[in-house]
Amino acid sequence: MLNNIGLPGLLLIAVVVLVLFGRGKISSLMGEVGKGITAFKRGVDDGKQEIEDSLDSNRDEATAEEKDRA
């Protein structure tokens, strides 16, 4: 159904949305979307860093245990 929407259709939808909500509401909405994307990326990066730190500490513990056994 949505496969046949071309550039003119997208422009028409954009104009209708702009008329219904107004420029100020759309710009504030886009600002909130941008903040959400930034927060999501920061969360993903923090999660990756936490996993890497956990793996590094596990490797350090394993190395220390091997040294103790020797």
C-alpha positions in Angstrom: 0.0 0.0 0.0 2.7 2.5 0.9 5.0 1.4 -1.9 3.4 3.8 -4.3 4.0 7.0 -2.3 6.5 9.1 -4.2 8.0 12.5 -3.7 4.8 14.4 -4.4 2.9 12.3 -1.9 5.5 12.9 0.8 5.5 16.6 0.1 1.7 16.7 0.4 1.9 14.8 3.7 4.5 17.2 5.0 2.4 20.2 4.1 -0.7 18.7 5.8 1.3 18.0 9.0 2.7 21.5 8.9 -0.7 23.1 8.6 -2.3 20.9 11.3 0.4 21.2 13.9 2.2 24.5 13.1 5.9 25.2 12.7 6.6 25.7 16.4 5.1 22.5 17.5 6.9 20.5 14.8 10.3 22.1 15.7 9.8 21.4 19.4 8.9 17.8 18.6 12.0 17.4 16.4 14.1 18.8 19.2 12.7 16.2 21.6 13.3 13.5 19.1 16.9 14.7 18.8 17.4 14.7 22.6 15.9 11.1 22.7 18.3 9.9 20.0 21.3 11.5 21.8 20.2 9.9 25.1 19.8 6.5 23.5 23.3 6.7 21.9 24.8 7.7 25.2 23.1 4.8 26.9 24.4 2.4 24.3 27.9 3.7 24.7 27.7 3.5 28.5 26.5 -0.1 28.2 29.3 -1.0 25.9 31.9 0.6 28.2 30.4 -1.2 31.2 30.6 -4.6 29.4 34.2 -3.9 28.3 35.2 -2.9 31.9 33.6 -6.1 33.2 35.5 -8.2 30.7 38.7 -6.4 31.5 38.3 -7.0 35.3 37.5 -10.7 34.7 40.7 -11.0 32.6 42.7 -9.3 35.3 41.2 -11.7 38.0 42.0 -14.7 35.8 45.6 -13.5 35.3 46.0 -12.9 39.0 44.7 -16.4 39.8 47.1 -18.0 37.3 50.0 -16.1 38.9 48.9 -17.3 42.4 48.9 -20.9 41.2 52.4 -20.7 39.8 
